[in-house]
Amino acid sequence: MIEAQMNVAVAEACGWTEVSARHRSGKAPNADYIGHEFLPDYCNDLNAMHEAEQTLKRMGQEYAQNLLEIVSRDAGIGAQYAHGSFAHLKATARQRAEAFLRTLGKWEETR
């Protein structure tokens, strides 16, 4: 998935409605404002991903496993992280967004 698709998918999973990928906007969940707002940039903003991660109430272990696999994959050949390592603490927002979407079964491979 490209970042624009990822941002839309994470936003929808977090409860955003009327999401427009073209305008990168939508209606925020539980917002008092009735109009559209810009979507958070989940792929580049760790704070936005931290908020998204809070929605994974019962999937913490699966999310952590996905995140560790992604960080290990991106580190390249020869970089192996054992279960329980702290490599995921340095995960980028994009890596966290991918793990989030994989955990929810919403990840789509780029063709």
Stockholm file with secondary structure:
# STOCKHOLM 1.0

chainA/1-111         MIEAQMNVAVAEACGWTEVSARHRSGKAPNADYIGHEFLPDYCNDLNAMHEAEQTLKRMGQEYAQNLLEIVSRDAGIGAQYAHGSFAHLKATARQRAEAFLRTLGKWEETR
#=GR chainA/1-111 SS CCHHHHHHHHHHHTTCEEEETTTTEEECTTCSCCSCEECCCTTTCHHHHHHHHTTCTTCHHHHHHHHHHHHHHHHCTTCCCCTTCSGGGGCCHHHHHHHHHHHTTCCCCCC
#=GC SS_cons         CCHHHHHHHHHHHTTCEEEETTTTEEECTTCSCCSCEECCCTTTCHHHHHHHHTTCTTCHHHHHHHHHHHHHHHHCTTCCCCTTCSGGGGCCHHHHHHHHHHHTTCCCCCC
//
